[in-house]
Amino acid sequence: MTATDLLATARHRPFGLVVAAASIPMFMATLDNLVMTNALPVLHTQLGAEVEELQWFMNAYTLAFAGAILIASALGDRFGRRTIFLVGIAIFGLGSVFAALSTDPTQLIAARALQGFGAAGVLPLSLALISGGVATERRPLAIGIWGGVSGLGVAVGPLVGGAIMEGWNWQAIFWLNVPVAVIAIPLALFALNNDFGARVRIDVFGALLAGLGVLALVHGIVRGNDDGWDSPSVVGELALGAAFVVAFLFWQTRASAPLIPLRLFRDRSFSVTNILGFAFSFGTFGSIFILIQFLQVVQGASPLEAAVQTMPWTLAPMVVAPLAGIFGPRIGTRALMVTGLFLQGAALLWLGVTMSADIQYGSLVAPFILAGVGMGLVFAPSATALLASLGLLDHAKASGVNSTVREVGIALGTAVMTAIFVGAGGELRPDLYVDAARPAILTGAAVLFAAMVTALWLPAGRSSTVAPAPEERELVGA
């Protein structure tokens, strides 16, 4: 199926159904990035999980997700994006069942990894399906809604997790996904086209190199504090991970059908957006991992109370992200992302400087709001900037690359922040938490400020209309 065929078919699909069918499973996947944060102290007690195992409840998901995204995007191009999207939803639902039935940390980590493999077929393809499923002139609105739903997943993750922990148990966090998957599969079958990209041979060797590289790097960082950063095993694992990544990039220059067409990086907007996606995820979600537990371990909040207390932060993207997506082409994606990264960095700096064991909640509200607005100003504009000048047939691979670097950012951010926390003598005790958490949060702020400076290299991204991709211009006679 050519790009012209895709566009002609897409214009006969109801806009609302296309957006809902692609966004609901994506909401489910983004929700599970943070839905466990409020359950971590409970899992520490009920399953006897150590602090390193707690971060693997998060990292097993993000590592499996990151390691499989590129091959899932390639499978979508070859066998149909909706087909792989549906397979991803089913695997995610199955992983959720196994997670709910887990009785020890090892089982839960394995189930979270299975969820991650499923999410790899959902998140990148959801953006490609929306982009190819609506008319060109309505694409900014669709991406804005997509960004808002993504923000909603982040927003209600801690809230949903906290509410479930308060009223039921941690297992219910995962049972919640099952009815969503059951509804999402027939909706996607009815509303989405089974779009195809370049139907070429799958680069399995490249996927293996990339997955091993990411796994070795993150695992080496996780082990650093326990085994010593200068120990031969840690240094060797980090070196091995770096070697796998270099080998992957070299292989992509020689592969006949690379997972990542390196020509995409000639596009300045695409390249800079991926750098920002990594830095944003690293600084933001690594810090959230530390801050959510601060409210419970130090301030004595219940899971639900901690979720409600973070609402000024987590609910803001729900409102800001759709508006940023809609007005981004007029204001400029660069201006929005520079502002958003500055606000997020300033909020973390504020929190890191003022954090104390006896700080009043009222003192946290303003930086929480600042962080939420900043987060919302990054979500949708980054999706717009990513695809701004790429052809429609490249959207799945481009979205796959961006989702990969974001998930690697989350995994490494969580690992590094935990390493800083543990290295500073931190433990899940009120008297040993704050002094160790402060340098971790300030590190997140520094990364976000560096990202803000990098964002100045983005194209302005300002226009009253969205420029059609080359294959779309053929359709409209441009």
ABEGO torsion letter per residue (X at the ends): XBAAAAAAAAAABBAAAAAAAAAAAAAAAAAAAAAAAAAAAAAAAAAGBBAAAAAAAAAAAAAAAAAAAAAAAAAAAAAEAAAAAAAAAAAAAAAAAAAAABABAAAAAAAAAAAAAAAAAAAAAAAAAAAAABBAAAAAAAAAAAAAAAAAAAAAAAAAAAAAAAABBAAAAAAAAAAAAAAAAAAAAAABBBBBBBBBBBBAAAAAAAAAAAAAAAAAAAAAAAAEAABAAAAAAAAAAAAAAAAAAAAAAABABBABBAAAAABAAAAAAAAAAAAAAAAAAAAAAAAAAAAAAAAGBBAAAAAAAAAAAAAAAAAAAAAAAAAAAAAEAAAAAAAAAAAAAAAAAAAAAABBAABBAAAAAAAAAAAAAAAAAAAAAAAAAAAAABBAAAAAAAAAAAAAAAAAAAAAAAAAAAAAAAAAGBBBBAAAAAAAAAAAAAAAAAAAAAAAAAAAABBAGBBABBBBBAAAAAAAGX
